[in-house]
Protein backbone atom coordinates (compact mmCIF):
# COMPACT_ATOMS: atom_id res chain seq x y z
CA UNK A 1 0.00 0.00 0.00
CA UNK A 2 2.59 2.54 -1.07
CA UNK A 3 0.07 5.34 -1.56
CA UNK A 4 -2.07 4.34 1.37
CA UNK A 5 0.51 5.02 4.01
CA UNK A 6 4.05 5.77 3.08
CA UNK A 7 3.31 8.86 1.04
CA UNK A 8 0.29 10.17 2.84
CA UNK A 9 1.71 12.26 1.90
CA UNK A 10 4.09 11.74 -1.25
CA UNK A 11 3.09 9.55 0.49
CA UNK A 12 2.25 10.01 2.49
CA UNK A 13 3.23 10.16 3.73
CA UNK A 14 4.21 15.49 2.20
CA UNK A 15 2.61 9.96 4.27
CA UNK A 16 2.47 9.49 4.00
CA UNK A 17 3.71 9.16 5.51
CA UNK A 18 3.89 8.24 9.53
CA UNK A 19 5.24 8.88 9.75
CA UNK A 20 4.19 7.12 6.99
CA UNK A 21 1.84 9.35 7.90
CA UNK A 22 2.52 12.68 6.21
CA UNK A 23 6.10 13.64 5.60
CA UNK A 24 7.28 17.10 6.62
CA UNK A 25 10.29 19.05 5.51
CA UNK A 26 11.02 22.45 6.94
CA UNK A 27 13.86 24.76 6.07
CA UNK A 28 14.62 27.94 8.02
CA UNK A 29 11.62 30.25 7.66
CA UNK A 30 9.76 27.81 5.41
CA UNK A 31 7.31 25.04 6.16
CA UNK A 32 5.87 22.40 3.89
CA UNK A 33 4.09 19.13 4.46
CA UNK A 34 2.66 16.42 2.27
CA UNK A 35 3.54 13.56 -0.03
CA UNK A 36 6.18 15.26 -2.12
CA UNK A 37 8.65 17.13 -0.02
CA UNK A 38 12.38 17.03 0.65
CA UNK A 39 13.79 14.83 3.34
CA UNK A 40 14.26 16.29 6.81
CA UNK A 41 17.66 17.19 8.20
CA UNK A 42 19.65 14.78 10.41
CA UNK A 43 18.78 14.56 14.09
CA UNK A 44 21.99 16.22 15.30
CA UNK A 45 21.49 19.18 12.99
CA UNK A 46 17.91 19.52 14.18
CA UNK A 47 18.89 19.32 17.84
CA UNK A 48 21.40 22.10 17.29
CA UNK A 49 18.78 24.18 15.50
CA UNK A 50 16.30 23.71 18.33
CA UNK A 51 18.93 24.67 20.89
CA UNK A 52 19.83 27.84 18.98
CA UNK A 53 16.17 28.79 18.57
CA UNK A 54 15.52 28.24 22.26
CA UNK A 55 18.54 30.34 23.23
CA UNK A 56 17.39 33.11 20.90
CA UNK A 57 13.99 33.12 22.60
CA UNK A 58 15.53 33.18 26.05
CA UNK A 59 17.43 36.28 24.95
CA UNK A 60 14.49 37.84 23.10
CA UNK A 61 11.28 36.20 24.40
CA UNK A 62 9.11 38.58 22.41
CA UNK A 63 10.49 37.46 19.04
CA UNK A 64 7.25 36.26 17.42
CA UNK A 65 8.97 35.05 14.25
CA UNK A 66 11.46 33.12 16.39
CA UNK A 67 8.62 31.25 18.06
CA UNK A 68 7.23 30.29 14.64
CA UNK A 69 10.67 29.06 13.58
CA UNK A 70 10.93 26.98 16.75
CA UNK A 71 7.55 25.42 16.02
CA UNK A 72 8.68 24.56 12.51
CA UNK A 73 11.85 22.96 13.83
CA UNK A 74 9.93 20.85 16.33
CA UNK A 75 7.82 19.62 13.42
CA UNK A 76 10.90 18.66 11.46
CA UNK A 77 12.25 16.82 14.49
CA UNK A 78 8.98 14.92 14.79
CA UNK A 79 9.26 13.92 11.14
CA UNK A 80 12.80 12.61 11.26
CA UNK A 81 12.47 10.85 14.64
CA UNK A 82 8.91 9.53 14.11
CA UNK A 83 8.06 11.05 17.48
CA UNK A 84 4.60 12.66 17.49
CA UNK A 85 5.16 13.63 21.13
CA UNK A 86 6.85 16.71 19.63
CA UNK A 87 3.59 17.86 18.05
CA UNK A 88 2.27 19.61 21.19
CA UNK A 89 5.57 21.49 21.51
CA UNK A 90 5.32 22.62 17.89
CA UNK A 91 1.76 23.78 18.46
CA UNK A 92 2.64 25.64 21.67
CA UNK A 93 5.46 27.50 19.93
CA UNK A 94 3.30 28.48 16.96
CA UNK A 95 0.43 29.65 19.18
CA UNK A 96 2.87 31.63 21.31
CA UNK A 97 3.96 33.36 18.11
CA UNK A 98 0.32 34.21 17.35
CA UNK A 99 -0.25 35.56 20.84
CA UNK A 100 2.71 37.88 20.40
CA UNK A 101 1.55 38.97 16.96
CA UNK A 102 -1.86 38.02 15.69
CA UNK A 103 -2.16 40.32 12.67
CA UNK A 104 0.02 39.59 9.69
CA UNK A 105 1.62 36.48 11.20
CA UNK A 106 1.31 34.15 8.25
CA UNK A 107 4.39 32.19 9.28
CA UNK A 108 2.75 30.85 12.43
CA UNK A 109 -0.39 29.95 10.47
CA UNK A 110 1.73 27.98 8.01
CA UNK A 111 3.35 26.09 10.87
CA UNK A 112 -0.09 25.27 12.29
CA UNK A 113 -1.22 24.17 8.84
CA UNK A 114 1.79 21.89 8.44
CA UNK A 115 1.12 20.50 11.91
CA UNK A 116 -2.50 19.81 10.98
CA UNK A 117 -1.32 17.97 7.85
CA UNK A 118 1.06 15.90 9.97
CA UNK A 119 -1.80 15.02 12.30
CA UNK A 120 -3.97 14.22 9.28
CA UNK A 121 -6.40 16.98 10.09
CA UNK A 122 -6.43 18.05 6.47
CA UNK A 123 -9.49 20.29 6.67
CA UNK A 124 -7.82 22.39 9.37
CA UNK A 125 -4.60 22.47 7.36
CA UNK A 126 -6.54 23.78 4.37
CA UNK A 127 -8.14 26.50 6.47
CA UNK A 128 -4.85 27.57 8.07
CA UNK A 129 -3.15 27.77 4.68
CA UNK A 130 -5.97 29.88 3.26
CA UNK A 131 -5.74 32.18 6.27
CA UNK A 132 -2.02 32.60 5.64
CA UNK A 133 -2.70 33.37 1.98
CA UNK A 134 -5.14 36.11 2.96
CA UNK A 135 -2.17 37.76 4.66
CA UNK A 136 0.24 37.16 1.77
CA UNK A 137 -1.15 35.82 -1.49
CA UNK A 138 2.41 35.12 -2.69
CA UNK A 139 3.34 32.84 0.24
CA UNK A 140 4.77 29.77 -1.50
CA UNK A 141 4.96 27.80 1.75
CA UNK A 142 1.25 28.36 2.34
CA UNK A 143 0.52 27.08 -1.16
CA UNK A 144 2.55 23.98 -0.34
CA UNK A 145 0.52 23.30 2.81
CA UNK A 146 -2.68 24.00 0.89
CA UNK A 147 -1.71 21.68 -1.96
CA UNK A 148 -0.91 18.88 0.44
CA UNK A 149 -4.19 19.30 2.31
CA UNK A 150 -6.36 19.49 -0.81
CA UNK A 151 -4.59 16.46 -2.29
CA UNK A 152 -5.41 14.38 0.74
CA UNK A 153 -8.98 15.71 0.89
CA UNK A 154 -9.50 14.49 -2.66
CA UNK A 155 -9.88 17.94 -4.22
CA UNK A 156 -7.73 17.20 -7.25
CA UNK A 157 -8.54 20.38 -9.15
CA UNK A 158 -7.92 22.54 -6.12
CA UNK A 159 -4.63 20.77 -5.38
CA UNK A 160 -3.46 21.23 -8.97
CA UNK A 161 -4.31 24.92 -8.76
CA UNK A 162 -2.38 25.32 -5.50
CA UNK A 163 0.62 23.51 -6.96
CA UNK A 164 0.53 25.77 -10.01
CA UNK A 165 0.48 28.86 -7.79
CA UNK A 166 3.45 27.49 -5.89
CA UNK A 167 5.28 26.91 -9.17
CA UNK A 168 4.45 30.44 -10.29
CA UNK A 169 5.47 31.96 -6.95
CA UNK A 170 8.63 30.06 -6.13
CA UNK A 171 9.66 27.36 -8.60
CA UNK A 172 12.11 24.90 -7.14
CA UNK A 173 12.46 21.45 -5.65
CA UNK A 174 9.47 21.56 -3.28
CA UNK A 175 7.15 22.84 -6.01
CA UNK A 176 8.43 20.43 -8.68
CA UNK A 177 8.11 17.48 -6.29
CA UNK A 178 4.51 18.35 -5.47
CA UNK A 179 3.74 18.84 -9.15
CA UNK A 180 5.23 15.42 -9.83
CA UNK A 181 2.93 13.79 -7.30
CA UNK A 182 -0.06 15.70 -8.68
CA UNK A 183 0.69 14.27 -12.12
CA UNK A 184 1.17 10.79 -10.70
CA UNK A 185 -2.26 10.92 -9.08
CA UNK A 186 -3.67 11.64 -12.52
CA UNK A 187 -1.89 8.64 -14.02
CA UNK A 188 0.70 10.69 -15.92
CA UNK A 189 3.74 8.69 -14.87
CA UNK A 190 6.24 9.78 -17.58
CA UNK A 191 5.45 13.44 -16.90
CA UNK A 192 5.69 12.86 -13.15
CA UNK A 193 9.09 11.26 -13.62
CA UNK A 194 10.28 14.18 -15.72
CA UNK A 195 9.28 16.72 -13.09
CA UNK A 196 10.94 14.72 -10.33
CA UNK A 197 14.15 14.75 -12.36
CA UNK A 198 13.77 18.51 -12.59
CA UNK A 199 13.40 18.57 -8.81
CA UNK A 200 16.62 16.55 -8.54
CA UNK A 201 18.39 19.13 -10.68
CA UNK A 202 17.42 21.73 -8.07
CA UNK A 203 18.61 19.67 -5.08
CA UNK A 204 21.17 21.67 -3.14
CA UNK A 205 22.19 19.21 -0.42
CA UNK A 206 22.59 15.43 -0.11
CA UNK A 207 19.34 14.98 1.81
CA UNK A 208 17.30 16.66 -0.92
CA UNK A 209 19.10 14.59 -3.55
CA UNK A 210 18.34 11.41 -1.61
CA UNK A 211 14.67 12.38 -1.42
CA UNK A 212 14.45 12.92 -5.18
CA UNK A 213 16.30 9.71 -6.04
CA UNK A 214 13.99 7.80 -3.70
CA UNK A 215 10.89 9.23 -5.37
CA UNK A 216 12.33 8.35 -8.77
CA UNK A 217 12.97 4.86 -7.45
CA UNK A 218 9.37 4.60 -6.28
CA UNK A 219 8.11 5.69 -9.68
CA UNK A 220 10.35 3.14 -11.41
CA UNK A 221 9.27 0.38 -9.02
CA UNK A 222 5.63 1.28 -9.64
CA UNK A 223 6.08 0.58 -13.34
CA UNK A 224 7.97 -2.66 -12.67
CA UNK A 225 11.42 -1.44 -13.73
CA UNK A 226 13.58 -3.09 -11.06
CA UNK A 227 16.99 -2.10 -12.51
CA UNK A 228 16.01 1.57 -12.67
CA UNK A 229 14.50 1.44 -9.19
CA UNK A 230 17.58 -0.26 -7.75
CA UNK A 231 19.82 2.36 -9.34
CA UNK A 232 17.81 5.25 -7.92
CA UNK A 233 17.70 3.77 -4.41
CA UNK A 234 21.45 3.14 -4.54
CA UNK A 235 22.00 6.75 -5.57
CA UNK A 236 19.79 7.91 -2.70
CA UNK A 237 21.72 5.86 -0.15
CA UNK A 238 25.01 7.09 -1.58
CA UNK A 239 23.80 10.67 -1.11
CA UNK A 240 22.38 10.04 2.36
CA UNK A 241 23.30 6.71 3.98
CA UNK A 242 20.75 7.39 6.73
CA UNK A 243 17.80 7.60 4.34
CA UNK A 244 15.14 5.23 5.70
CA UNK A 245 12.86 5.74 2.70
CA UNK A 246 15.64 4.71 0.31
CA UNK A 247 16.43 1.66 2.40
CA UNK A 248 12.78 0.70 2.32
CA UNK A 249 12.88 0.99 -1.47
CA UNK A 250 15.98 -1.19 -1.63
CA UNK A 251 14.25 -3.76 0.57
CA UNK A 252 11.28 -3.92 -1.80
CA UNK A 253 13.60 -4.43 -4.77
CA UNK A 254 15.48 -7.17 -2.94
CA UNK A 255 12.24 -8.93 -2.11
CA UNK A 256 11.14 -8.68 -5.75
CA UNK A 257 14.47 -10.15 -6.86
CA UNK A 258 14.06 -13.10 -4.50
CA UNK A 259 16.56 -11.90 -1.91
CA UNK A 260 14.24 -12.34 1.08
CA UNK A 261 17.05 -12.40 3.70
CA UNK A 262 18.44 -9.11 2.37
CA UNK A 263 14.99 -7.51 2.36
CA UNK A 264 14.32 -8.66 5.92
CA UNK A 265 17.67 -7.28 7.08
CA UNK A 266 16.83 -3.92 5.55
CA UNK A 267 13.40 -3.84 7.17
CA UNK A 268 14.76 -4.84 10.56
CA UNK A 269 17.21 -1.95 10.45
CA UNK A 270 14.88 0.72 9.09
CA UNK A 271 12.02 -0.11 11.45
CA UNK A 272 14.42 0.08 14.38
CA UNK A 273 15.35 3.59 13.28
CA UNK A 274 11.91 4.79 12.16
CA UNK A 275 9.12 2.61 13.59
CA UNK A 276 6.24 3.96 11.54
CA UNK A 277 3.11 1.82 11.13
CA UNK A 278 3.44 1.41 7.36
CA UNK A 279 7.02 0.16 7.53
CA UNK A 280 6.14 -2.22 10.37
CA UNK A 281 3.16 -3.60 8.44
CA UNK A 282 5.34 -4.19 5.37
CA UNK A 283 7.97 -5.86 7.54
CA UNK A 284 5.32 -8.11 9.06
CA UNK A 285 4.12 -9.13 5.60
CA UNK A 286 7.62 -10.23 4.61
CA UNK A 287 8.10 -12.09 7.89
CA UNK A 288 4.93 -14.03 7.14
CA UNK A 289 6.26 -14.82 3.67
CA UNK A 290 9.43 -16.10 5.33
CA UNK A 291 7.37 -18.37 7.60
CA UNK A 292 7.96 -16.38 10.78
CA UNK A 293 4.41 -15.53 11.92
CA UNK A 294 5.26 -14.95 15.58
CA UNK A 295 7.77 -12.26 14.65
CA UNK A 296 5.26 -10.82 12.19
CA UNK A 297 2.73 -10.49 14.99
CA UNK A 298 5.34 -8.67 17.08
CA UNK A 299 5.77 -6.09 14.32
CA UNK A 300 2.02 -5.59 14.03
CA UNK A 301 1.83 -5.05 17.78
CA UNK A 302 4.53 -2.39 17.46
CA UNK A 303 2.58 -0.81 14.58
CA UNK A 304 -0.48 -0.66 16.83
CA UNK A 305 1.55 1.01 19.57
CA UNK A 306 2.95 3.55 17.12
CA UNK A 307 -0.55 4.31 15.90
CA UNK A 308 -1.77 4.80 19.47
CA UNK A 309 1.10 7.21 20.15
CA UNK A 310 0.19 9.20 17.05
CA UNK A 311 -3.44 9.42 18.18
CA UNK A 312 -2.47 10.36 21.74
CA UNK A 313 -0.64 13.40 20.39
CA UNK A 314 -3.53 14.82 18.44
CA UNK A 315 -3.31 12.79 15.25
CA UNK A 316 -6.06 10.90 13.50
CA UNK A 317 -5.40 8.28 10.85
CA UNK A 318 -8.22 5.86 10.30
CA UNK A 319 -6.55 4.81 7.05
CA UNK A 320 -3.58 3.40 8.97
CA UNK A 321 -6.02 1.83 11.42
CA UNK A 322 -7.78 0.12 8.51
CA UNK A 323 -4.50 -1.12 7.03
CA UNK A 324 -3.46 -2.54 10.38
CA UNK A 325 -6.84 -4.22 10.84
CA UNK A 326 -6.55 -5.83 7.40
CA UNK A 327 -3.06 -7.09 8.23
CA UNK A 328 -4.44 -8.65 11.41
CA UNK A 329 -7.44 -10.22 9.66
CA UNK A 330 -10.02 -7.97 11.32
CA UNK A 331 -12.15 -7.17 8.27
CA UNK A 332 -15.09 -5.61 10.12
CA UNK A 333 -12.78 -3.25 12.00
CA UNK A 334 -11.05 -2.35 8.74
CA UNK A 335 -14.40 -1.45 7.15
CA UNK A 336 -15.36 0.71 10.12
CA UNK A 337 -12.06 2.60 10.08
CA UNK A 338 -12.01 3.03 6.29
CA UNK A 339 -15.59 4.31 6.30
CA UNK A 340 -14.66 6.85 8.97
CA UNK A 341 -11.77 8.05 6.84
CA UNK A 342 -13.99 8.30 3.75
CA UNK A 343 -16.36 10.61 5.61
CA UNK A 344 -13.40 12.98 6.12
CA UNK A 345 -11.71 12.84 2.73
CA UNK A 346 -12.12 11.32 -0.72
CA UNK A 347 -8.54 10.55 -1.68
CA UNK A 348 -8.19 7.58 -4.08
CA UNK A 349 -6.15 5.66 -1.49
CA UNK A 350 -9.08 5.87 0.89
CA UNK A 351 -11.46 4.59 -1.78
CA UNK A 352 -9.12 1.71 -2.56
CA UNK A 353 -8.66 0.76 1.10
CA UNK A 354 -12.40 0.94 1.76
CA UNK A 355 -13.02 -1.23 -1.30
CA UNK A 356 -10.51 -3.84 -0.18
CA UNK A 357 -11.84 -3.81 3.38
CA UNK A 358 -15.38 -4.37 2.12
CA UNK A 359 -14.12 -7.22 -0.08
CA UNK A 360 -12.41 -8.82 2.93
CA UNK A 361 -15.70 -8.53 4.83
CA UNK A 362 -17.64 -10.17 1.98
CA UNK A 363 -19.42 -7.04 0.72
CA UNK A 364 -18.23 -7.12 -2.88
CA UNK A 365 -21.12 -5.29 -4.53
CA UNK A 366 -20.45 -2.21 -2.42
CA UNK A 367 -16.70 -2.73 -2.71
CA UNK A 368 -16.91 -2.47 -6.49
CA UNK A 369 -18.27 1.08 -6.27
CA UNK A 370 -15.29 2.26 -4.23
CA UNK A 371 -12.76 0.32 -6.30
CA UNK A 372 -14.00 2.16 -9.37
CA UNK A 373 -13.88 5.45 -7.47
CA UNK A 374 -10.22 4.82 -6.68
CA UNK A 375 -9.26 4.88 -10.37
CA UNK A 376 -11.66 7.64 -11.42
CA UNK A 377 -9.01 10.37 -11.23
CA UNK A 378 -6.67 8.62 -13.67
CA UNK A 379 -4.24 6.82 -11.35
CA UNK A 380 -4.37 3.07 -11.94
CA UNK A 381 -1.40 1.47 -10.14
CA UNK A 382 -0.98 -2.27 -9.90
CA UNK A 383 -2.47 -2.48 -6.41
CA UNK A 384 -5.66 -0.69 -7.44
CA UNK A 385 -5.97 -2.93 -10.50
CA UNK A 386 -5.43 -6.08 -8.43
CA UNK A 387 -8.08 -5.08 -5.91
CA UNK A 388 -10.54 -4.20 -8.65
CA UNK A 389 -9.81 -7.48 -10.42
CA UNK A 390 -10.32 -9.64 -7.35
CA UNK A 391 -13.54 -7.85 -6.44
CA UNK A 392 -14.85 -8.41 -9.96
CA UNK A 393 -13.82 -12.06 -9.73
CA UNK A 394 -15.78 -12.48 -6.50
CA UNK A 395 -18.83 -11.01 -8.23
CA UNK A 396 -18.49 -13.42 -11.16
CA UNK A 397 -17.44 -10.70 -13.61
CA UNK A 398 -14.82 -12.86 -15.30
CA UNK A 399 -13.87 -10.69 -18.26
CA UNK A 400 -13.49 -7.57 -16.10
CA UNK A 401 -11.49 -9.54 -13.56
CA UNK A 402 -9.20 -10.92 -16.26
CA UNK A 403 -8.56 -7.46 -17.68
CA UNK A 404 -7.71 -5.90 -14.32
CA UNK A 405 -5.52 -8.75 -13.11
CA UNK A 406 -3.61 -8.67 -16.37
CA UNK A 407 -3.27 -4.91 -16.02
CA UNK A 408 -1.91 -5.26 -12.48
CA UNK A 409 0.78 -7.70 -13.57
CA UNK A 410 1.60 -5.78 -16.75
CA UNK A 411 1.96 -2.56 -14.76
CA UNK A 412 4.19 -4.06 -12.08
CA UNK A 413 4.58 -7.82 -11.65
CA UNK A 414 6.43 -7.16 -8.36
CA UNK A 415 3.79 -4.97 -6.72
CA UNK A 416 3.36 -7.29 -3.72
CA UNK A 417 5.22 -10.38 -2.51
CA UNK A 418 1.86 -11.95 -1.60
CA UNK A 419 -0.75 -10.43 -3.88
CA UNK A 420 1.42 -10.76 -6.98
CA UNK A 421 1.32 -14.55 -6.64
CA UNK A 422 -2.40 -14.42 -5.93
CA UNK A 423 -2.95 -12.39 -9.08
CA UNK A 424 -1.02 -14.85 -11.21
CA UNK A 425 -2.96 -17.83 -9.84
CA UNK A 426 -6.30 -16.09 -10.34
CA UNK A 427 -5.40 -15.02 -13.85
CA UNK A 428 -4.30 -18.55 -14.75
CA UNK A 429 -7.60 -19.92 -13.46
CA UNK A 430 -9.40 -17.42 -15.70
CA UNK A 431 -7.43 -18.63 -18.71
CA UNK A 432 -5.40 -15.46 -18.99
CA UNK A 433 -1.98 -16.55 -17.72
CA UNK A 434 0.85 -14.25 -18.70
Residue pairs with C-beta under 8 A, 6 or more apart in sequence:
1 278
1 281
1 323
1 349
1 353
1 383
2 11
2 218
2 222
2 381
2 383
3 10
3 11
3 12
3 348
3 349
3 352
3 379
3 381
3 383
4 12
4 278
4 319
4 323
4 349
4 352
4 353
5 11
5 12
5 13
5 15
5 16
5 17
5 18
5 20
5 21
5 276
5 277
5 278
5 281
5 319
5 320
5 323
6 12
6 13
6 15
6 16
6 17
6 20
6 245
6 248
6 276
6 278
6 279
7 13
7 14
7 15
7 16
7 17
7 20
7 23
7 35
7 36
7 181
7 218
8 14
8 15
8 16
8 17
8 18
8 19
8 20
8 21
8 22
8 35
8 120
8 152
8 317
8 319
8 349
9 15
9 16
9 17
9 21
9 22
9 23
9 33
9 34
9 35
9 36
9 117
9 148
9 152
10 16
10 17
10 23
10 34
10 35
10 36
10 181
10 184
10 215
10 218
11 17
11 20
11 23
11 35
11 181
12 20
12 21
12 22
12 23
12 34
12 35
13 19
13 20
13 21
13 22
13 23
13 34
13 35
13 278
14 22
14 23
14 32
14 33
14 34
14 35
14 36
14 37
14 117
14 148
14 151
14 178
14 181
15 21
15 22
15 23
15 35
15 278
16 22
16 23
16 35
16 278
17 23
17 35
17 276
17 278
18 82
18 276
18 277
18 278
18 306
18 307
18 310
18 317
18 320
19 78
19 79
19 82
19 84
19 118
19 276
19 310
20 276
20 277
20 278
20 279
20 320
21 118
21 120
21 276
21 277
21 310
21 315
21 317
21 320
22 33
22 34
22 35
22 117
22 118
22 120
22 148
22 152
23 33
23 34
23 35
23 37
23 40
23 79
24 31
24 32
24 33
24 37
24 40
24 75
24 76
24 78
24 79
24 114
24 117
24 118
25 32
25 33
25 37
25 38
25 39
25 40
25 76
25 79
25 174
25 211
26 32
26 40
26 72
26 73
26 75
26 76
26 114
28 49
28 69
29 65
29 69
29 72
29 107
30 72
30 140
30 141
31 72
31 75
31 107
31 110
31 111
31 113
31 114
31 141
31 144
31 145
32 114
32 141
32 144
32 145
32 148
32 174
33 75
33 113
33 114
33 117
33 118
33 125
33 144
33 145
33 148
34 117
34 144
34 145
34 147
34 148
34 149
34 151
34 152
34 178
34 181
35 148
35 151
35 178
35 181
36 174
36 177
36 178
36 179
36 180
36 181
36 215
37 144
37 148
37 174
37 177
37 178
37 211
38 173
38 174
38 177
38 203
38 207
38 208
38 211
38 212
39 207
39 208
39 210
39 211
39 214
39 240
39 243
39 245
40 46
40 76
40 79
40 80
40 207
41 49
41 76
41 80
41 207
42 80
42 207
42 242
43 77
43 80
43 81
46 73
46 76
46 77
46 80
47 77
49 73
50 70
50 73
50 74
50 77
53 66
53 69
53 70
53 73
54 70
56 63
56 66
57 63
57 66
57 67
57 70
60 66
62 100
63 100
64 97
64 98
64 100
64 101
64 105
64 108
65 97
65 107
66 97
67 93
67 94
67 96
67 97
67 100
67 108
68 93
68 94
68 97
68 105
68 107
68 108
68 110
68 111
69 107
70 93
71 89
71 90
71 91
71 92
71 93
71 94
71 97
71 108
71 111
71 112
71 115
72 90
72 111
72 114
74 86
74 87
74 89
74 90
74 93
75 86
75 87
75 90
75 111
75 114
75 115
75 118
77 83
77 86
78 84
78 85
78 86
78 87
78 90
78 118
79 118
81 274
82 274
82 275
82 276
82 306
84 118
84 119
84 309
84 310
84 312
84 313
84 314
84 315
85 309
85 313
87 115
87 118
87 119
87 313
87 314
87 315
88 313
88 314
90 111
90 115
91 112
91 115
91 314
93 111
94 108
94 111
94 112
94 115
95 108
95 112
97 105
97 107
97 108
97 111
98 105
98 108
98 109
101 108
104 135
105 135
106 131
106 132
106 133
106 135
106 136
106 139
106 142
107 132
109 128
109 129
109 131
109 132
109 135
109 142
110 128
110 129
110 132
110 139
110 141
110 142
110 145
112 124
112 128
113 124
113 125
113 126
113 127
113 128
113 129
113 132
113 142
113 145
113 146
113 149
114 125
114 145
116 122
116 124
116 125
116 128
116 149
117 125
117 145
117 148
117 149
117 152
118 315
119 313
119 314
119 315
119 316
120 152
120 315
120 316
120 317
121 314
121 315
121 316
122 148
122 149
122 150
122 152
122 153
122 344
122 345
123 149
123 153
123 344
125 145
125 146
125 148
125 149
126 146
126 149
126 150
126 153
128 145
129 142
129 143
129 145
129 146
129 149
130 142
130 146
132 139
132 141
132 142
132 145
133 139
133 142
133 143
133 146
136 142
138 169
139 169
140 166
140 169
140 170
140 174
140 175
143 162
143 163
143 165
143 166
143 169
144 162
144 166
144 174
144 175
144 178
146 162
147 159
147 162
147 163
147 166
147 178
147 182
148 178
150 156
150 158
150 159
150 162
151 159
151 181
151 182
151 185
151 347
152 345
152 347
153 345
153 346
153 347
154 345
154 346
154 347
154 348
154 350
156 182
156 185
156 186
156 377
159 182
160 182
163 175
163 178
163 179
163 182
164 179
166 174
166 175
166 178
167 175
167 176
167 179
172 202
173 199
173 202
173 203
173 204
173 208
173 212
176 195
176 196
176 198
176 199
176 202
177 195
177 196
177 199
177 211
177 212
177 215
179 195
180 192
180 193
180 195
180 196
180 199
180 215
181 192
183 189
183 191
183 192
183 195
184 192
184 219
184 379
185 348
185 377
185 378
185 379
186 377
186 378
186 379
187 377
187 378
187 379
187 380
188 378
189 219
189 222
189 223
192 219
193 216
193 219
193 220
196 212
196 215
196 216
196 219
197 212
197 216
199 212
199 215
200 209
200 212
200 213
200 216
202 208
203 209
203 211
203 212
206 239
206 240
207 239
207 240
207 243
209 235
209 236
209 239
209 240
210 236
210 237
210 239
210 240
210 243
210 245
210 246
211 236
211 243
211 245
213 232
213 233
213 235
213 236
213 239
213 246
214 232
214 233
214 236
214 243
214 245
214 246
214 249
216 228
216 232
217 228
217 229
217 230
217 231
217 232
217 233
217 236
217 246
217 249
218 229
218 249
220 226
220 228
220 229
220 232
221 229
221 249
221 252
221 253
221 256
221 412
221 414
222 381
222 382
222 411
222 412
222 415
223 411
223 412
224 382
224 411
224 412
224 413
224 414
224 415
226 253
226 256
226 257
226 414
229 249
229 252
229 253
230 250
230 253
232 249
233 246
233 247
233 249
233 250
233 253
234 250
236 243
236 245
236 246
236 249
237 243
237 246
237 247
237 250
240 246
242 273
244 270
244 273
244 274
244 279
247 266
247 269
247 270
248 266
248 267
248 270
248 279
248 282
250 266
251 262
251 263
251 264
251 266
251 267
251 270
251 286
252 263
252 282
252 414
254 260
254 262
254 263
254 266
255 263
255 286
255 289
255 414
255 417
256 414
256 417
260 286
260 289
260 290
263 286
264 283
264 286
264 287
264 290
267 279
267 282
267 283
267 286
268 283
270 279
271 279
271 280
271 283
271 299
271 302
275 302
275 306
276 306
277 303
277 304
277 306
277 307
277 310
277 320
277 323
277 324
278 320
278 323
280 299
280 300
280 302
280 303
280 306
281 299
281 300
281 303
281 323
281 324
281 327
283 296
283 299
284 296
284 297
284 299
284 300
284 303
284 327
285 296
285 327
285 417
285 418
286 417
287 293
287 295
287 296
287 299
288 296
288 418
289 417
289 418
300 324
300 327
300 328
303 324
303 327
304 324
307 317
307 320
307 321
307 324
310 317
310 320
311 317
317 341
318 337
318 338
318 340
318 341
318 344
319 337
319 338
319 341
319 349
319 350
319 353
321 333
321 337
322 333
322 334
322 335
322 337
322 338
322 341
322 353
322 354
322 357
323 334
323 353
325 331
325 333
325 334
325 337
325 357
326 334
326 353
326 356
326 357
326 360
331 357
331 360
331 361
331 362
332 361
334 353
334 357
334 360
334 361
335 354
335 357
335 358
335 360
335 361
335 363
337 357
338 350
338 353
338 354
338 357
338 358
339 354
341 350
341 353
341 354
342 350
342 351
342 354
342 370
346 373
348 373
348 374
348 375
348 376
348 377
348 379
348 384
349 374
351 370
351 371
351 373
351 374
352 370
352 371
352 374
352 383
352 384
352 387
354 367
354 370
355 367
355 368
355 369
355 370
355 371
355 373
355 374
355 387
355 388
355 391
356 367
356 371
356 387
357 367
358 364
358 366
358 367
358 370
359 367
359 387
359 390
359 391
359 394
364 391
364 394
364 395
365 395
367 391
368 388
368 391
368 392
368 395
371 384
371 387
371 388
371 391
372 388
374 384
374 387
374 388
375 384
375 385
375 388
380 407
380 411
381 411
381 412
381 415
382 407
382 408
382 409
382 411
382 412
382 415
382 416
383 408
383 415
383 416
383 419
385 404
385 405
385 407
385 408
385 411
386 404
386 405
386 408
386 415
386 416
386 419
386 422
386 423
388 400
388 404
389 400
389 401
389 402
389 403
389 404
389 405
389 407
389 408
389 423
389 426
390 401
390 405
390 422
390 423
390 426
392 398
392 400
392 401
392 404
393 401
393 405
393 426
393 430
398 430
401 426
401 430
402 427
402 430
402 431
402 432
405 423
405 426
405 427
405 430
405 432
406 427
406 432
406 434
408 415
408 423
409 420
409 423
409 424
409 427
409 434
410 434
413 420
413 434
414 420
424 433
424 434
427 433
427 434
